[in-house]
Amino acid sequence: MDQPQRLLSLDIFRGMTIAAMIMVNNPGSWNHVYAPLLHAEWHGVTPTDWIFPFFLFIVGVSIAYALGRRKVEGVDRGQLIRKILIRTLLIFGIGLFLNGFPFFNLSTIRIPGVLQRIALVYGASALLFLYLSPRQLFWAGVGFLLLYWGLMTLVPVPGGVAPNLEATTNLGAWLDRTVMGGHLWSQAKVWDPEGLLSTIPAITTGLSGILTGNWLRSKNDGFTKVAGMMVIGTILLALSFVWDLSFPINKKIWTSSYVLYTSGVALLFLGTVYWLVDLKEYKGWTKPFVVYGTNALFVFVMSGIVAKLLGTIQVMGAAGEKISLSAWLWESVYEPAFASAQMASLAYALTNVLFFLGLSWVLYVREIFIKV
């Protein structure tokens, strides 16, 4: 059975994820947001906490398809490594650019970030894929989760602090402060949700995507593939809830139980879309997500730039004071138009989703696909 070079359900899954990211990142007011559209405060999880690991899972599936084909074709490994390293550096650099935009204050610029973590996970996962068999990749992923669990729960924090999972005093926070000093997340200053140590379990999120991609590229029939994804996804969810009892599910420090949980949800999600679209061919609802999914990186970058510009450009408010353009839009357009402030905030977010869908559609129609 010949395998398709592009998996439609993966584009749709990617498009749904980027649309969800834009929606949760751009409320009209952070004081008026429906609870499922916010991250969990610390331990625990909301649907918003699915979004970032979904990206890493999708990166892994894409690696299996793109590099898997090249491995079979016998492309020189050195050439592949160069491409992987260049792409890693480019994505990391774009992330740094977004962190600095528009003022680029190098003394305080945040070094970690979402794209930076995507870059590191991509680079590490892709290199492991080139050198390891699927079985070895599985055990490498398990090893990363156990290593991180051991480091976070058994190793004392330098300075006489016992192992702990608190935001500012855990081992990962200490490492980030030591290595990156004042170049951390501005809202926390002394720790970073995309820090160095928590990148270790995040690599396993990417590896779970690679193993899923290998499964989808296999010669098994479609029903077997869907059944396998559903079974493994359910098992991962069950294991995550067990591990949660001692190593709580937590997005901000990317705990090992969080990796199992989100990889399980991703498997169930992609399995469902694969069954609906690639097997049953129910495609009438998919076009907006395909459009989003084929230019995901471009949309990610542009949404960040536009959000920063809206927060930076100053206009005159109703009371005669200068306020940001985003605040003016909220106070003058969205908040007065809705009886509920939460609904108004959601409407503002959905406007962003529709705006970037329109921009992506223009590129899609003209067959312009911006990639790194």
C-alpha positions as CSV (number, residue, x, y, z in Angstrom):
1,M,0.0,0.0,0.0
2,D,1.5,3.3,-1.0
3,Q,1.5,5.9,1.7
4,P,0.4,9.5,0.9
5,Q,3.2,12.1,1.1
6,R,1.0,14.5,2.9
7,L,-1.5,13.5,5.6
8,L,-4.6,15.7,5.3
9,S,-5.7,15.0,8.8
10,L,-2.4,16.3,10.1
11,D,-2.8,19.6,8.3
12,I,-6.3,19.9,9.8
13,F,-5.1,19.1,13.2
14,R,-2.3,21.7,12.9
15,G,-4.8,24.2,11.6
16,M,-7.2,23.6,14.5
17,T,-4.3,24.0,16.9
18,I,-3.1,27.3,15.5
19,A,-6.6,28.6,15.4
20,A,-7.1,27.6,19.1
21,M,-3.7,29.3,19.9
22,I,-4.8,32.6,18.4
23,M,-8.1,32.4,20.2
24,V,-6.6,31.8,23.7
25,N,-3.7,34.3,23.2
26,N,-5.8,37.3,22.2
27,P,-8.8,37.9,24.5
28,G,-10.3,41.4,24.6
29,S,-9.5,41.6,28.3
30,W,-7.5,39.1,30.4
31,N,-9.9,40.1,33.3
32,H,-12.8,38.6,31.4
33,V,-12.0,35.2,30.0
34,Y,-14.0,31.9,30.2
35,A,-12.1,29.5,32.5
36,P,-11.5,26.8,29.8
37,L,-9.6,29.4,27.7
38,L,-7.1,30.1,30.4
39,H,-4.1,28.0,31.5
40,A,-4.3,26.1,34.8
41,E,-2.9,28.3,37.5
42,W,-0.4,25.6,38.5
43,H,-1.2,21.9,39.0
44,G,-4.1,20.7,36.9
45,V,-5.0,21.2,33.3
46,T,-7.5,23.0,31.0
47,P,-8.2,22.6,27.3
48,T,-5.9,25.6,26.8
49,D,-3.0,23.5,28.2
50,W,-3.4,21.1,25.3
51,I,-2.4,23.6,22.6
52,F,1.4,23.8,23.0
53,P,2.1,20.1,23.4
54,F,-0.2,19.5,20.3
55,F,2.3,21.6,18.3
56,L,5.2,19.5,19.5
57,F,3.3,16.3,18.8
58,I,2.5,17.5,15.3
59,V,6.2,18.4,14.8
60,G,7.0,14.8,15.7
61,V,4.5,13.3,13.2
62,S,5.8,15.6,10.5
63,I,9.4,14.4,11.2
64,A,8.3,10.8,10.7
65,Y,6.8,11.7,7.3
66,A,9.4,14.1,6.0
67,L,12.6,12.4,7.3
68,G,11.2,8.9,7.1
69,R,10.8,9.2,3.3
70,R,14.4,10.6,3.0
71,K,15.8,7.8,5.1
72,V,14.2,5.2,2.9
73,E,15.5,7.0,-0.2
74,G,19.0,6.9,1.2
75,V,19.6,10.6,1.4
76,D,23.1,11.3,2.9
77,R,22.8,11.6,6.7
78,G,25.2,14.4,6.9
79,Q,23.0,16.5,4.5
80,L,20.0,15.8,6.6
81,I,21.8,16.8,9.8
82,R,22.8,20.1,8.3
83,K,19.2,20.8,7.3
84,I,18.0,19.9,10.7
85,L,20.5,22.2,12.5
86,I,19.8,25.1,10.1
87,R,16.0,24.8,10.6
88,T,16.5,24.5,14.3
89,L,18.5,27.7,14.4
90,L,16.1,29.6,12.1
91,I,13.1,28.7,14.2
92,F,14.9,29.6,17.4
93,G,16.0,32.9,15.9
94,I,12.5,33.8,14.8
95,G,11.4,33.1,18.4
96,L,14.1,35.5,19.7
97,F,12.9,38.1,17.2
98,L,9.3,37.8,18.4
99,N,10.5,38.2,22.0
100,G,12.4,41.3,21.2
101,F,9.9,43.0,18.9
102,P,9.3,45.9,18.6
103,F,11.9,47.5,20.9
104,F,14.7,44.8,21.0
105,N,16.1,45.6,24.4
106,L,19.0,43.2,24.5
107,S,19.6,43.6,28.2
108,T,16.2,42.1,29.1
109,I,15.2,40.1,26.0
110,R,13.6,36.8,27.0
111,I,15.7,33.9,25.7
112,P,13.3,31.0,26.1
113,G,9.9,31.0,24.4
114,V,7.4,28.9,22.5
115,L,9.2,28.9,19.1
116,Q,12.5,28.3,20.9
117,R,11.1,25.2,22.6
118,I,9.6,24.0,19.3
119,A,13.1,24.5,17.7
120,L,14.9,22.6,20.4
121,V,12.4,19.7,20.4
122,Y,12.4,19.6,16.6
123,G,16.2,19.5,16.5
124,A,16.6,16.8,19.3
125,S,13.7,14.7,18.0
126,A,14.8,14.8,14.4
127,L,18.4,13.8,15.2
128,L,17.2,11.0,17.5
129,F,15.0,9.8,14.6
130,L,18.0,9.6,12.3
131,Y,20.0,7.4,14.6
132,L,17.5,5.3,16.6
133,S,15.0,2.6,15.8
134,P,11.3,3.0,16.8
135,R,11.9,0.8,19.8
136,Q,14.9,2.8,20.8
137,L,12.9,6.0,20.4
138,F,10.3,4.7,22.7
139,W,12.8,3.8,25.4
140,A,14.5,7.2,25.0
141,G,11.2,8.9,25.6
142,V,10.6,6.8,28.7
143,G,14.1,7.6,29.9
144,F,13.6,11.4,29.5
145,L,10.4,11.3,31.5
146,L,12.1,9.2,34.3
147,L,15.2,11.4,34.3
148,Y,13.1,14.6,34.6
149,W,11.0,13.1,37.4
150,G,14.2,12.1,39.3
151,L,15.8,15.5,38.8
152,M,12.7,17.4,40.0
153,T,11.7,15.3,42.9
154,L,14.9,13.7,44.2
155,V,17.8,16.2,43.6
156,P,18.1,19.0,46.1
157,V,18.2,22.6,44.8
158,P,21.6,24.3,45.3
159,G,21.5,26.6,48.2
160,G,20.0,24.1,50.7
161,V,16.5,23.9,49.3
162,A,14.8,20.5,49.3
163,P,13.5,19.1,46.0
164,N,10.1,20.7,45.3
165,L,7.6,21.6,42.5
166,E,7.0,25.2,43.5
167,A,7.3,27.9,40.8
168,T,10.2,29.9,42.1
169,T,12.2,27.3,44.1
170,N,12.3,24.1,42.0
171,L,15.5,22.9,40.3
172,G,14.4,24.1,36.8
173,A,13.8,27.6,38.1
174,W,17.2,27.6,39.8
175,L,18.9,26.5,36.5
176,D,17.2,29.1,34.4
177,R,18.2,31.9,36.8
178,T,21.7,30.6,36.9
179,V,22.2,30.3,33.2
180,M,19.9,33.1,31.8
181,G,19.7,35.6,34.6
182,G,17.4,38.4,33.7
183,H,16.4,37.0,30.3
184,L,13.4,35.1,31.6
185,W,9.6,35.4,31.2
186,S,8.8,39.0,32.2
187,Q,5.7,38.0,34.1
188,A,7.6,35.8,36.4
189,K,11.2,37.1,36.2
190,V,12.7,34.3,38.3
191,W,11.5,31.3,36.4
192,D,10.3,30.5,32.9
193,P,7.6,28.1,31.6
194,E,9.8,27.3,28.6
195,G,12.9,26.8,30.6
196,L,15.9,24.6,30.0
197,L,15.2,21.6,32.3
198,S,11.6,21.2,31.3
199,T,12.7,20.9,27.6
200,I,13.8,17.3,28.5
201,P,10.3,15.9,28.9
202,A,9.1,18.1,26.1
203,I,11.4,16.1,23.8
204,T,9.3,13.1,24.7
205,T,6.2,14.9,23.5
206,G,7.9,15.2,20.1
207,L,9.0,11.6,20.2
208,S,5.4,10.5,20.8
209,G,4.5,12.3,17.6
210,I,7.3,10.5,15.7
211,L,6.1,7.1,16.9
212,T,2.6,8.1,15.9
213,G,3.8,9.1,12.5
214,N,5.7,5.8,12.1
215,W,2.4,4.0,12.9
216,L,0.5,6.0,10.4
217,R,3.1,5.4,7.7
218,S,3.0,1.6,8.3
219,K,1.2,-0.8,6.0
220,N,-1.6,-1.6,8.5
221,D,-5.1,-0.9,7.3
222,G,-6.8,2.3,8.3
223,F,-9.1,0.7,10.9
224,T,-6.1,-0.9,12.6
225,K,-4.3,2.4,12.7
226,V,-7.2,4.3,14.2
227,A,-7.8,1.5,16.8
228,G,-4.1,1.5,17.8
229,M,-4.1,5.3,18.3
230,M,-7.3,5.1,20.4
231,V,-6.0,2.3,22.5
232,I,-2.6,3.8,23.1
233,G,-4.1,7.3,23.7
234,T,-6.4,5.8,26.4
235,I,-3.6,3.9,28.0
236,L,-1.4,7.1,28.2
237,L,-4.3,9.0,29.8
238,A,-4.7,6.3,32.4
239,L,-1.0,6.3,33.2
240,S,-1.0,10.1,33.4
241,F,-3.7,10.0,36.1
242,V,-1.7,7.5,38.1
243,W,1.5,9.4,37.9
244,D,-0.4,12.6,38.7
245,L,-0.8,11.3,42.2
246,S,2.9,11.8,42.9
247,F,4.1,14.0,40.1
248,P,1.1,16.3,39.3
249,I,0.1,17.2,35.8
250,N,1.5,20.7,35.3
251,K,2.0,22.5,32.0
252,K,4.2,25.3,33.4
253,I,6.9,22.9,34.5
254,W,6.0,20.3,31.8
255,T,5.8,17.4,34.2
256,S,6.2,13.8,33.0
257,S,2.5,13.1,33.8
258,Y,1.6,16.1,31.7
259,V,3.5,14.6,28.7
260,L,1.6,11.3,29.1
261,Y,-1.7,13.2,29.4
262,T,-1.3,15.5,26.5
263,S,0.2,12.9,24.2
264,G,-2.8,10.7,25.0
265,V,-5.2,13.5,24.2
266,A,-3.3,14.3,21.0
267,L,-3.5,10.6,19.9
268,L,-7.3,10.5,20.5
269,F,-7.7,13.9,18.7
270,L,-5.6,13.0,15.6
271,G,-7.1,9.5,15.5
272,T,-10.6,10.9,15.4
273,V,-9.7,13.5,12.6
274,Y,-7.8,10.7,10.7
275,W,-10.9,8.5,10.9
276,L,-13.3,11.2,9.8
277,V,-11.2,12.7,7.0
278,D,-8.7,10.2,5.6
279,L,-10.9,7.1,6.0
280,K,-14.5,8.3,5.9
281,E,-13.7,11.3,3.7
282,Y,-16.0,13.7,5.6
283,K,-14.1,16.8,4.3
284,G,-16.8,19.5,4.0
285,W,-16.0,21.1,7.3
286,T,-12.2,21.0,6.9
287,K,-11.2,23.8,4.5
288,P,-10.6,26.6,7.1
289,F,-8.3,24.3,9.1
290,V,-6.5,23.1,6.0
291,V,-5.9,26.8,5.1
292,Y,-4.6,27.5,8.6
293,G,-2.5,24.3,8.7
294,T,-0.6,24.9,5.5
295,N,0.8,28.2,6.7
296,A,1.0,27.6,10.5
297,L,4.4,29.1,11.2
298,F,3.6,32.3,9.2
299,V,0.3,32.7,11.1
300,F,2.0,32.1,14.4
301,V,4.6,34.8,13.7
302,M,2.2,37.4,12.3
303,S,-0.3,36.9,15.2
304,G,2.5,37.7,17.6
305,I,3.6,40.7,15.7
306,V,0.1,42.1,15.3
307,A,-0.7,41.6,19.0
308,K,2.4,43.4,20.0
309,L,1.7,46.3,17.6
310,L,-1.9,46.6,18.9
311,G,-0.5,46.8,22.5
312,T,2.2,49.3,21.5
313,I,0.4,51.8,19.2
314,Q,-1.0,54.6,21.3
315,V,-4.3,56.4,20.6
316,M,-6.5,58.8,22.5
317,G,-9.0,57.2,24.9
318,A,-12.5,58.4,25.7
319,A,-11.3,60.1,28.9
320,G,-8.6,62.0,27.0
321,E,-5.7,59.8,28.1
322,K,-3.4,57.8,25.8
323,I,-4.1,54.1,25.7
324,S,-3.1,51.2,23.5
325,L,-5.0,50.5,20.3
326,S,-6.0,47.1,21.7
327,A,-7.4,48.8,24.8
328,W,-9.3,51.3,22.6
329,L,-10.8,48.6,20.5
330,W,-11.9,46.8,23.7
331,E,-13.4,49.8,25.4
332,S,-14.9,51.5,22.3
333,V,-16.0,48.6,20.1
334,Y,-16.3,45.2,21.8
335,E,-17.2,45.8,25.5
336,P,-20.2,48.1,24.7
337,A,-21.5,45.7,22.0
338,F,-22.1,42.8,24.4
339,A,-24.1,42.3,27.6
340,S,-21.4,40.0,28.9
341,A,-17.8,41.1,29.3
342,Q,-16.7,37.5,28.8
343,M,-18.6,37.2,25.6
344,A,-17.1,40.5,24.4
345,S,-13.6,39.3,25.2
346,L,-14.3,36.0,23.3
347,A,-15.6,38.0,20.3
348,Y,-12.4,40.0,20.2
349,A,-10.4,36.8,20.2
350,L,-12.6,35.3,17.4
351,T,-12.1,38.4,15.4
352,N,-8.4,37.7,15.5
353,V,-9.0,34.1,14.4
354,L,-11.1,35.3,11.4
355,F,-8.6,38.0,10.5
356,F,-5.7,35.6,10.2
357,L,-7.8,33.0,8.5
358,G,-8.5,35.6,5.8
359,L,-4.9,36.4,5.5
360,S,-4.0,32.7,5.3
361,W,-6.7,32.2,2.7
362,V,-5.2,34.8,0.4
363,L,-1.8,33.0,0.6
364,Y,-3.5,29.6,0.1
365,V,-5.4,30.7,-3.0
366,R,-2.2,32.1,-4.5
367,E,-0.4,28.8,-3.5
368,I,2.1,30.7,-1.3
369,F,3.3,28.5,1.5
370,I,5.8,30.1,3.8
371,K,8.1,27.6,5.5
372,V,11.4,27.4,7.2
